[in-house]
């Protein structure tokens, strides 16, 4: 259906934000998780289906909210639901916004492509009780063509956050200790690390 395909189209970089999904032990690097802003989803709905052809409602549940998103499609209202817990920052507003973004993605595919993004690590700094990125993360999708992947590898190399080569890129480690690359291939469960090690061994064999 053309309408649903338009809802699923990718967003501009300015419409995306990143949150710290996890940190390394010394709290210097964070895992960047991409999500689309609620405002951008609302604008997409206004432009694609019309301001009078979609609506939302919320109900509070224990520890969070359920959002119902309804869209008028082919002469009838189609409704989907999803929920979220309250958030640490602006708990009520954050929980409502998160529930809205989740149902937009799970119910109608809006921004769902972001689940295909590579979870890369970036430097972080503390802000209040949490952490923010000290450099702006960039979106990198797992299904990019080889040209785009190579461009990303040149600009955002993976930095190890553990072990004796902590703080160094995998490329640097390869040059000085290829046995450690074999160790990473055997022990690591991080897909980005494994993919980089395999690529290096394939390209520099």
Beta strands, then each sheet from edge to edge (+ up, - down):
strand 1: 16-23
strand 2: 29-36
strand 3: 54-61
strand 4: 64-73
strand 5: 76-85
strand 6: 121-127
strand 7: 130-133
sheet 1: 1+ 2- 6+ 7-
sheet 2: 3+ 4- 5+
end
